Each structure stands twice: as structure tokens, then as C-alpha cells.
Amino acid sequence: HFHSPGEDGRCRIGLAGAVMAVTYNHSPEDDVLPSMHPPLIRWKLEALHHMQNGRWVHAYGLVHLVEPCLFTESRLSFLRVPAHTRFIGWRTFNSHLRSIARTIPKLRKIE
């Protein structure tokens, strides 16, 4: 989910949806997708979605607007999937964010 209302009235949201919600001040009732934004913003939001799920090669291509070379792709493929990719509540969301933060130094070395 990017950002959509759930059956219980609460917002169902992913990492990209959280960015959209805060940046554009969306209410929990709004159904918002990255495709509703200009291409450069859409690609960054989609990259966040791929990072959330540990699809580092896809995220790299969207961030850099070029597919990684084979050497870089092989290094990206060894990165771990972040903890709690389907987070529910603040504790698991916080754990998920910490897990991604631990991956950032490894991504910088790959670049």
C-alpha cells in the first residue's frame, strides 16, 4: 500500500505513502499513489517503496535513472531485506526505519 483508507477507517500506508502524507498533507481518507505526481517525484517515491521491500536493484535504477552495472547489481543483491517490511504500529515502523538506516552506509560504499 502506498496511502489508502482501510476498512477500519484508519490509513493503510507504506514508506512512500508516509512521505506523501506528510509532504502533501493528505488525510487518512485519501487514496494516493506515486503515479499522481510528476515523473521525478514518482520515481523517488517508487524507489522508497522498493527500498521498503528490499528490492535494492530496482530502487537504485529509480534513484540514479540508470540500471546498475553487473558488478553493482551483484553487490546490491547481497543487501538484506529490511526488518518488518509490513509494519503495523509505531514500534515495527521504527524498527523498519532503523533497519533501513543500517543499510545506508553499505549503499554509500556501493555507490
OpenMM code with the backbone's topology and positions (N, CA, C; nanometers):
from openmm import Vec3, app, unit

residues = "HIS PHE HIS SER PRO GLY GLU ASP GLY ARG CYS ARG ILE GLY LEU ALA GLY ALA VAL MET ALA VAL THR TYR ASN HIS SER PRO GLU ASP ASP VAL LEU PRO SER MET HIS PRO PRO LEU ILE ARG TRP LYS LEU GLU ALA LEU HIS HIS MET GLN ASN GLY ARG TRP VAL HIS ALA TYR GLY LEU VAL HIS LEU VAL GLU PRO CYS LEU PHE THR GLU SER ARG LEU SER PHE LEU ARG VAL PRO ALA HIS THR ARG PHE ILE GLY TRP ARG THR PHE ASN SER HIS LEU ARG SER ILE ALA ARG THR ILE PRO LYS LEU ARG LYS ILE GLU".split()
positions = [
    Vec3(0.0842, -0.1187, 0.0000),
    Vec3(0.0000, 0.0000, 0.0000),
    Vec3(0.0879, 0.1239, 0.0000),
    Vec3(0.0429, 0.2217, -0.0729),
    Vec3(0.1132, 0.3492, -0.0686),
    Vec3(0.0460, 0.4372, 0.0356),
    Vec3(-0.0786, 0.4729, 0.0121),
    Vec3(-0.1548, 0.5532, 0.1077),
    Vec3(-0.3013, 0.5376, 0.0711),
    Vec3(-0.3740, 0.4586, 0.1490),
    Vec3(-0.5153, 0.4356, 0.1184),
    Vec3(-0.5929, 0.4117, 0.2474),
    Vec3(-0.7218, 0.4446, 0.2443),
    Vec3(-0.8032, 0.4211, 0.3641),
    Vec3(-0.8305, 0.2723, 0.3829),
    Vec3(-0.8217, 0.2258, 0.5055),
    Vec3(-0.8518, 0.0868, 0.5367),
    Vec3(-0.9991, 0.0694, 0.5701),
    Vec3(-1.0417, -0.0548, 0.5794),
    Vec3(-1.1818, -0.0829, 0.6110),
    Vec3(-1.2203, -0.0342, 0.7500),
    Vec3(-1.1223, -0.0267, 0.8388),
    Vec3(-1.1498, 0.0187, 0.9750),
    Vec3(-1.1448, 0.1708, 0.9887),
    Vec3(-1.1255, 0.2410, 0.8752),
    Vec3(-1.1207, 0.3867, 0.8773),
    Vec3(-0.9826, 0.4430, 0.9006),
    Vec3(-0.8884, 0.3563, 0.9369),
    Vec3(-0.7514, 0.4027, 0.9580),
    Vec3(-0.6738, 0.3936, 0.8272),
    Vec3(-0.5742, 0.4735, 0.8161),
    Vec3(-0.4942, 0.4801, 0.6947),
    Vec3(-0.4031, 0.3579, 0.6841),
    Vec3(-0.4007, 0.2964, 0.5665),
    Vec3(-0.3045, 0.1894, 0.5366),
    Vec3(-0.1945, 0.2559, 0.4552),
    Vec3(-0.0721, 0.2413, 0.5034),
    Vec3(0.0339, 0.3244, 0.4472),
    Vec3(0.1652, 0.2492, 0.4418),
    Vec3(0.2431, 0.2774, 0.3399),
    Vec3(0.3784, 0.2253, 0.3274),
    Vec3(0.4762, 0.3402, 0.3452),
    Vec3(0.6029, 0.3130, 0.3267),
    Vec3(0.7058, 0.4150, 0.3460),
    Vec3(0.6855, 0.5317, 0.2495),
    Vec3(0.6630, 0.5034, 0.1219),
    Vec3(0.6387, 0.6104, 0.0245),
    Vec3(0.5101, 0.6846, 0.0588),
    Vec3(0.4094, 0.6124, 0.1052),
    Vec3(0.2839, 0.6756, 0.1448),
    Vec3(0.3018, 0.7694, 0.2621),
    Vec3(0.3889, 0.7330, 0.3550),
    Vec3(0.4164, 0.8203, 0.4694),
    Vec3(0.4793, 0.9515, 0.4222),
    Vec3(0.5705, 0.9414, 0.3272),
    Vec3(0.6335, 1.0621, 0.2728),
    Vec3(0.5290, 1.1482, 0.2026),
    Vec3(0.4436, 1.0854, 0.1219),
    Vec3(0.3384, 1.1611, 0.0530),
    Vec3(0.2424, 1.2250, 0.1527),
    Vec3(0.2034, 1.1512, 0.2562),
    Vec3(0.1081, 1.2019, 0.3545),
    Vec3(0.1616, 1.3259, 0.4251),
    Vec3(0.2862, 1.3204, 0.4667),
    Vec3(0.3444, 1.4331, 0.5391),
    Vec3(0.3755, 1.5490, 0.4448),
    Vec3(0.4347, 1.5189, 0.3297),
    Vec3(0.4752, 1.6241, 0.2366),
    Vec3(0.3560, 1.6996, 0.1799),
    Vec3(0.2510, 1.6249, 0.1453),
    Vec3(0.1360, 1.6867, 0.0787),
    Vec3(0.0137, 1.6983, 0.1696),
    Vec3(0.0303, 1.6693, 0.2976),
    Vec3(-0.0744, 1.6861, 0.3980),
    Vec3(-0.2038, 1.6111, 0.3619),
    Vec3(-0.1902, 1.4853, 0.3244),
    Vec3(-0.3062, 1.4033, 0.2905),
    Vec3(-0.3758, 1.3552, 0.4176),
    Vec3(-0.5061, 1.3436, 0.4105),
    Vec3(-0.5821, 1.2899, 0.5230),
    Vec3(-0.5861, 1.1372, 0.5113),
    Vec3(-0.6178, 1.0658, 0.6204),
    Vec3(-0.6258, 0.9195, 0.6154),
    Vec3(-0.7287, 0.8672, 0.5151),
    Vec3(-0.8249, 0.9498, 0.4776),
    Vec3(-0.9276, 0.9073, 0.3822),
    Vec3(-0.8810, 0.9151, 0.2374),
    Vec3(-0.7674, 0.9807, 0.2117),
    Vec3(-0.7179, 0.9976, 0.0751),
    Vec3(-0.6541, 0.8685, 0.0237),
    Vec3(-0.6820, 0.8382, -0.1012),
    Vec3(-0.6179, 0.7266, -0.1695),
    Vec3(-0.5167, 0.7881, -0.2659),
    Vec3(-0.3875, 0.7743, -0.2356),
    Vec3(-0.2829, 0.8443, -0.3096),
    Vec3(-0.1800, 0.7445, -0.3610),
    Vec3(-0.1382, 0.7634, -0.4854),
    Vec3(-0.0374, 0.6778, -0.5487),
    Vec3(0.0763, 0.7634, -0.6033),
    Vec3(0.1973, 0.7076, -0.6147),
    Vec3(0.3073, 0.7830, -0.6753),
    Vec3(0.2754, 0.8298, -0.8176),
    Vec3(0.1941, 0.7538, -0.8895),
    Vec3(0.1614, 0.7907, -1.0281),
    Vec3(0.0848, 0.9217, -1.0383),
    Vec3(0.0385, 0.9754, -0.9259),
    Vec3(-0.0334, 1.1026, -0.9247),
    Vec3(0.0626, 1.2216, -0.9222),
    Vec3(0.1923, 1.1952, -0.9235),
    Vec3(0.2926, 1.3005, -0.9120),
    Vec3(0.3770, 1.3075, -1.0391),
    Vec3(0.4483, 1.4190, -1.0590),
    Vec3(0.5363, 1.4305, -1.1756),
    Vec3(0.6421, 1.3198, -1.1756),
    Vec3(0.6963, 1.2854, -1.2934),
    Vec3(0.7877, 1.1708, -1.3047),
    Vec3(0.9033, 1.1667, -1.2046),
    Vec3(0.9767, 1.2753, -1.1874),
    Vec3(1.0924, 1.2700, -1.0963),
    Vec3(1.0513, 1.2389, -0.9528),
    Vec3(0.9407, 1.2963, -0.9082),
    Vec3(0.8901, 1.2673, -0.7739),
    Vec3(0.8368, 1.1248, -0.7690),
    Vec3(0.7621, 1.0840, -0.8700),
    Vec3(0.7067, 0.9483, -0.8766),
    Vec3(0.8175, 0.8441, -0.8661),
    Vec3(0.9263, 0.8648, -0.9398),
    Vec3(1.0353, 0.7666, -0.9379),
    Vec3(1.1005, 0.7570, -0.8005),
    Vec3(1.1144, 0.8704, -0.7319),
    Vec3(1.1731, 0.8668, -0.5969),
    Vec3(1.0795, 0.7952, -0.4991),
    Vec3(0.9493, 0.8213, -0.5121),
    Vec3(0.8524, 0.7528, -0.4254),
    Vec3(0.8520, 0.6027, -0.4534),
    Vec3(0.8589, 0.5656, -0.5789),
    Vec3(0.8649, 0.4231, -0.6128),
    Vec3(0.9946, 0.3606, -0.5627),
    Vec3(1.1037, 0.4383, -0.5651),
    Vec3(1.2305, 0.3887, -0.5099),
    Vec3(1.2163, 0.3601, -0.3609),
    Vec3(1.1490, 0.4488, -0.2874),
    Vec3(1.1249, 0.4243, -0.1441),
    Vec3(1.0453, 0.2955, -0.1235),
    Vec3(0.9471, 0.2746, -0.2082),
    Vec3(0.8665, 0.1526, -0.1994),
    Vec3(0.9534, 0.0286, -0.2199),
    Vec3(1.0416, 0.0339, -0.3183),
    Vec3(1.1312, -0.0799, -0.3424),
    Vec3(1.2299, -0.0980, -0.2268),
    Vec3(1.2793, 0.0113, -0.1695),
    Vec3(1.3695, 0.0017, -0.0540),
    Vec3(1.2983, -0.0622, 0.0637),
    Vec3(1.1741, -0.0230, 0.0860),
    Vec3(1.0955, -0.0794, 0.1964),
    Vec3(1.0919, -0.2311, 0.1878),
    Vec3(1.0858, -0.2832, 0.0671),
    Vec3(1.0722, -0.4269, 0.0468),
    Vec3(1.2034, -0.4970, 0.0119),
    Vec3(1.3147, -0.4233, 0.0211),
    Vec3(1.4459, -0.4840, -0.0022),
    Vec3(1.4788, -0.5108, -0.1477),
    Vec3(1.4108, -0.4431, -0.2375),
    Vec3(1.4411, -0.4573, -0.3811),
    Vec3(1.5387, -0.3458, -0.4201),
    Vec3(1.6630, -0.3644, -0.3782),
    Vec3(1.7654, -0.2615, -0.3886),
    Vec3(1.8048, -0.2311, -0.5329),
    Vec3(1.8055, -0.3305, -0.6197),
    Vec3(1.8430, -0.3084, -0.7599),
    Vec3(1.7405, -0.2164, -0.8266),
    Vec3(1.6133, -0.2424, -0.8048),
    Vec3(1.5086, -0.1576, -0.8625),
    Vec3(1.5168, -0.0158, -0.8059),
    Vec3(1.5381, -0.0045, -0.6750),
    Vec3(1.5491, 0.1275, -0.6124),
    Vec3(1.6664, 0.2048, -0.6709),
    Vec3(1.7779, 0.1371, -0.6909),
    Vec3(1.8968, 0.2012, -0.7476),
    Vec3(1.8650, 0.2611, -0.8847),
    Vec3(1.7997, 0.1827, -0.9697),
    Vec3(1.7654, 0.2296, -1.1036),
    Vec3(1.6761, 0.3524, -1.1008),
    Vec3(1.5825, 0.3576, -1.0071),
    Vec3(1.4918, 0.4722, -0.9977),
    Vec3(1.5598, 0.5957, -0.9380),
    Vec3(1.6505, 0.5749, -0.8454),
    Vec3(1.7214, 0.6879, -0.7843),
    Vec3(1.8216, 0.7482, -0.8824),
    Vec3(1.8951, 0.6620, -0.9530),
    Vec3(2.0019, 0.7091, -1.0422),
    Vec3(1.9578, 0.7254, -1.1872),
    Vec3(1.8352, 0.6831, -1.2170),
    Vec3(1.7794, 0.6902, -1.3528),
    Vec3(1.8643, 0.6147, -1.4540),
    Vec3(1.9304, 0.5107, -1.4067),
    Vec3(2.0083, 0.4216, -1.4921),
    Vec3(2.0189, 0.2871, -1.4199),
    Vec3(2.0136, 0.1814, -1.4956),
    Vec3(2.0276, 0.0491, -1.4342),
    Vec3(2.1713, 0.0309, -1.3857),
    Vec3(2.1912, -0.0390, -1.2750),
    Vec3(2.3277, -0.0597, -1.2259),
    Vec3(2.4049, -0.1546, -1.3177),
    Vec3(2.5366, -0.1365, -1.3217),
    Vec3(2.6202, -0.2303, -1.3960),
    Vec3(2.6158, -0.3650, -1.3245),
    Vec3(2.6631, -0.4689, -1.3881),
    Vec3(2.6547, -0.6037, -1.3294),
    Vec3(2.7270, -0.6142, -1.1956),
    Vec3(2.8406, -0.5475, -1.1823),
    Vec3(2.9152, -0.5515, -1.0567),
    Vec3(2.8332, -0.4879, -0.9442),
    Vec3(2.7769, -0.3698, -0.9716),
    Vec3(2.6951, -0.3010, -0.8717),
    Vec3(2.5700, -0.3820, -0.8404),
    Vec3(2.5084, -0.4377, -0.9433),
    Vec3(2.3881, -0.5191, -0.9224),
    Vec3(2.4176, -0.6379, -0.8315),
    Vec3(2.5321, -0.7012, -0.8511),
    Vec3(2.5651, -0.8164, -0.7652),
    Vec3(2.5869, -0.7726, -0.6208),
    Vec3(2.6472, -0.6568, -0.6007),
    Vec3(2.6670, -0.6068, -0.4644),
    Vec3(2.5334, -0.5693, -0.3998),
    Vec3(2.4439, -0.5087, -0.4766),
    Vec3(2.3117, -0.4727, -0.4249),
    Vec3(2.2312, -0.5966, -0.3879),
    Vec3(2.2485, -0.7021, -0.4638),
    Vec3(2.1703, -0.8236, -0.4391),
    Vec3(2.2063, -0.8908, -0.3069),
    Vec3(2.3216, -0.8569, -0.2503),
    Vec3(2.3612, -0.9153, -0.1221),
    Vec3(2.3101, -0.8365, -0.0017),
    Vec3(2.2497, -0.7209, -0.0260),
    Vec3(2.1948, -0.6431, 0.0852),
    Vec3(2.0709, -0.7123, 0.1403),
    Vec3(2.0528, -0.7026, 0.2681),
    Vec3(1.9408, -0.7699, 0.3343),
    Vec3(1.8094, -0.6956, 0.3134),
    Vec3(1.7016, -0.7709, 0.3201),
    Vec3(1.5681, -0.7124, 0.3206),
    Vec3(1.5482, -0.6477, 0.4574),
    Vec3(1.4995, -0.5241, 0.4629),
    Vec3(1.4804, -0.4582, 0.5925),
    Vec3(1.3822, -0.5350, 0.6816),
    Vec3(1.3991, -0.5171, 0.8104),
    Vec3(1.3087, -0.5786, 0.9079),
    Vec3(1.1697, -0.5174, 0.8956),
    Vec3(1.0694, -0.5981, 0.9221),
    Vec3(0.9302, -0.5524, 0.9297),
    Vec3(0.8856, -0.4762, 0.8048),
    Vec3(0.8989, -0.5381, 0.6875),
    Vec3(0.8581, -0.4697, 0.5648),
    Vec3(0.7087, -0.4397, 0.5634),
    Vec3(0.6323, -0.5183, 0.6372),
    Vec3(0.4883, -0.4911, 0.6515),
    Vec3(0.4637, -0.4492, 0.7956),
    Vec3(0.5038, -0.3281, 0.8261),
    Vec3(0.4944, -0.2794, 0.9635),
    Vec3(0.3512, -0.2450, 1.0013),
    Vec3(0.3199, -0.2717, 1.1269),
    Vec3(0.1905, -0.2352, 1.1838),
    Vec3(0.2207, -0.1686, 1.3171),
    Vec3(0.1881, -0.0431, 1.3285),
    Vec3(0.2125, 0.0309, 1.4516),
    Vec3(0.3494, 0.0970, 1.4514),
    Vec3(0.3680, 0.1832, 1.5513),
    Vec3(0.4889, 0.2654, 1.5577),
    Vec3(0.6136, 0.1865, 1.5910),
    Vec3(0.6026, 0.0835, 1.6744),
    Vec3(0.7222, 0.0071, 1.7116),
    Vec3(0.7835, -0.0634, 1.5914),
    Vec3(0.6995, -0.1315, 1.5146),
    Vec3(0.7545, -0.2023, 1.3985),
    Vec3(0.7977, -0.1041, 1.2900),
    Vec3(0.7264, 0.0097, 1.2775),
    Vec3(0.7686, 0.1111, 1.1812),
    Vec3(0.9051, 0.1659, 1.2198),
    Vec3(0.9248, 0.1946, 1.3476),
    Vec3(1.0533, 0.2443, 1.3952),
    Vec3(1.1637, 0.1408, 1.3724),
    Vec3(1.1351, 0.0152, 1.3982),
    Vec3(1.2312, -0.0916, 1.3735),
    Vec3(1.2645, -0.1005, 1.2250),
    Vec3(1.1633, -0.0842, 1.1413),
    Vec3(1.1839, -0.0864, 0.9968),
    Vec3(1.2762, 0.0277, 0.9541),
    Vec3(1.2506, 0.1479, 1.0034),
    Vec3(1.3340, 0.2628, 0.9677),
    Vec3(1.4782, 0.2442, 1.0148),
    Vec3(1.4964, 0.1902, 1.1347),
    Vec3(1.6324, 0.1640, 1.1841),
    Vec3(1.7029, 0.0619, 1.0957),
    Vec3(1.6286, -0.0377, 1.0500),
    Vec3(1.6851, -0.1399, 0.9632),
    Vec3(1.7324, -0.0792, 0.8302),
    Vec3(1.6532, 0.0100, 0.7745),
    Vec3(1.6940, 0.0776, 0.6505),
    Vec3(1.8142, 0.1677, 0.6779),
    Vec3(1.8129, 0.2375, 0.7904),
    Vec3(1.9245, 0.3270, 0.8252),
    Vec3(2.0561, 0.2499, 0.8355),
    Vec3(2.0504, 0.1261, 0.8853),
    Vec3(2.1725, 0.0449, 0.8942),
    Vec3(2.2251, 0.0058, 0.7561),
    Vec3(2.1394, 0.0102, 0.6561),
    Vec3(2.1789, -0.0269, 0.5202),
    Vec3(2.2413, 0.0904, 0.4456),
    Vec3(2.2131, 0.2110, 0.4866),
    Vec3(2.2607, 0.3310, 0.4154),
    Vec3(2.4131, 0.3335, 0.3995),
    Vec3(2.4943, 0.3076, 0.5038),
    Vec3(2.6387, 0.3077, 0.4833),
    Vec3(2.6840, 0.2058, 0.3772),
    Vec3(2.6170, 0.0914, 0.3727),
    Vec3(2.6509, -0.0098, 0.2723),
    Vec3(2.6159, 0.0394, 0.1325),
    Vec3(2.5022, 0.1085, 0.1191),
    Vec3(2.4641, 0.1654, -0.0099),
    Vec3(2.5654, 0.2719, -0.0545),
    Vec3(2.6105, 0.3530, 0.0394),
    Vec3(2.7091, 0.4565, 0.0048),
    Vec3(2.8397, 0.3948, -0.0436),
    Vec3(2.8794, 0.2835, 0.0164),
    Vec3(3.0027, 0.2159, -0.0294),
    Vec3(2.9852, 0.1603, -0.1702),
    Vec3(2.8662, 0.1142, -0.2004),
    Vec3(2.8401, 0.0587, -0.3330),
    Vec3(2.8438, 0.1685, -0.4387),
    Vec3(2.7939, 0.2875, -0.4047),
    Vec3(2.7945, 0.3975, -0.4996),
    Vec3(2.9362, 0.4423, -0.5253),
] * unit.nanometer
topology = app.Topology()
chain = topology.addChain("A")
for resn in residues:
    res = topology.addResidue(resn, chain)
    for name in ("N", "CA", "C"):
        topology.addAtom(name, app.Element.getBySymbol(name[0]), res)
